[in-house]
Amino acid sequence: MGHLTFSLNLTLDGCVDHHEGIADEETHAFFTGLMDQGGAMLWGRVTYEMMESYWPAVARGEVVVPPAMRAWAVRLEAKPKYVVSATRSDVPWAHSHHLAGDLRDAVQRLKDATPAGVLLGSGRLAAALDRLDLIDDYRFLVHPRIAGHGPTLYQGGLAATRRLQLVSATPLRCGAVAMHYQREG
């Protein structure tokens, strides 16, 4: 059975606004490495639409970006992408698939069918999946910033505290720290 790894950029105060993170060669290389380790990507509709509006053009070479960003885009283009949405079923981006039906069952089937693991990159979806005890690993890139605004990680809360075990903490040159945690137990 594959693992479900939740990975996201966040600031020291928990802000997950994608504008607040440091987007440089090293941070993109970090996320490219994570993506290469997994077998599929999993997003909610909002994240899918944000990604779909930019990265395919980068992959096609229509947007000039540094090499690490281009490498991310090219690999992302080829990666299977799964989208959870109650309002949208049409997901035309290359290798994209809509997950329908019961959330727990659909995501568990995806995990079971993806031995290399699934990389989850949507905050609100992560909170829902954490409430269902489906997340196995957490890979956060914590940026040296205090945003002072939201949205924040787990803004809607959880029913109980999630206890995690630190696997590694790796500082990047930009001051961000790549944190890897696993669920206790």
N, C-alpha and C positions, 0 to 999 in steps of 0.2 A: 504494500500500500504506500502511495506517495504521501509526502508531507505537504502541509499548507503553511507557507511562510509569508507572514505579513511584513512588508517592507515599505518604509515611507521616510521622507524628509520631515524633520520637525525642529523647531527652535527650542531653546532652553526652557521657555515657558509653555511649551506644548503646542504652539501654533503650527498648523499643517498647511497654511496658505503657500502654494507652490511658488509664489513670488518672493518669499522670505528666505529661501534656501540659497546656498552658493552653488551656482551652476558653472563649474569649470571642468577642465580635462580630467582631473583626478576624481571628482564626484561622479562624472558620467562613466568613467572607467569602472568605478565601484559598482554602479548599478548594472552596467553591461555584464560584469562578472557574475553578479547575482542572477541575472536573466539567463546567462549561458548555462548556469548550473541546473536550472529548472526546465521542466518540460512544457509549461504553459503559463500564460498570464491570466489573472482574474481581476476584473474591475466591475464597479457599478457603472450605471449609465453616465453619470456626470463625468467621471474620470475618463471613461471611454470616449465621450464626445470631445473632451479637452485634448486627449491624445490624438484622436482621429483628425482633429482640425489642424494639426501641426506636423506630426512626425512622418506621415507618408510623403509630404513634399520634401522633407529633409532627406528621406531615403532615396527619392528620385533625383536628388541633386538640384532641386529648384530653389533651395535656401542655402546660402553660404554659411557654414558653421565650422567650428574646429573639428579636427579628425575624430576625437573621442565621441563627440555628439553624433557625427555621421555614422560611426561604427555602431552606436546604440540604435540609431534609426534603422539601419540596414538589418540588424539582427532582429529588431522588434517587428519589422515588416514580415519576416519569415516565421516568426514565432506564433503558435496557436494562441488566440486571444478569446477568452470567454467573458461574456457580459451578462450581468444580472440586472434585469430591468422589468418592472411591471408596466411601464409605459411605452417601451420601444422593443420591437422584436427584429426589426430590420437593422442588421449590423454589416454593412457592405465592405468595410475595410478588409484587406487580404487576410485570410486565415482567421476570421472572426466568427464566433458562434454565440447565439443567444442561449442562456440557460433558463429553462422554463420549469414550472412546477414548484413543488415544495423546496424551499431553500436548503434545508438540511440534507434532504435526499439528493438534490441536484449536485451540491458541492461535494458530498461524500462520494457520489458516483464519479465525479471528475477526479477527486483524489485517488480513488481506487484504480482508475483507468490511466493514471499518469505517474508511473513509478519514479520518474526523475523529479517529481514534485511540482507544485503549483505556487507561483509567486503572486501574492495578493497585494495590490497597490491602491486601495481605496479606503479612506478612513471610515466613512459611515458604514460601508459594507463590512469592514473589519469588526466594528463594534457588534453588528448583528451576528457575524460568524463566531465571535468570541463568546457571545451569550449562548451559542449553540455548542460550545466546546469543540470547535472544529480547527482552531489555529494551533499549530504545533511549535512554530518558531517565530521569533520576532527579530527583524534586522532593521534597526533604525539608524539613520544618519542624522546625528544631532548636531545642529549648526550653532556656532557661537554668537547667537543673537537672541535678544529679548524683543519679541514683536509687539507685545502689549495689546494684541487683538486676536481674534479668532479667524477661522474656526480652529478649535483645539482638538487634540487627540481624545477620543472617548468623551466628547462633549455631552452626549446623552447619558453617560454613565453605564455602569455594569451592575448586575445584581449582587456581586460579591467581588472581593479583591482577587485579582489574578496573581498568583505567586510565580515568579520566574527565577531561573538560575542563569547567571552570567556564564556565557561560553567564551566570549572574547570582547575586547575593547581596543580598537585600533585608531590612533590619531592620524588624521590626514594633514597635509601641509597647510591647508587653508584654515585649520583650526577646528574643523568638524571632527567628530568622533563616530566611527562606525561601531555600533553596539549590536552584539548578537546574544540573544537570550533564548532559552528553551523553557517550556512549561515544566514546572516541578512535578515530579511524580511519575 
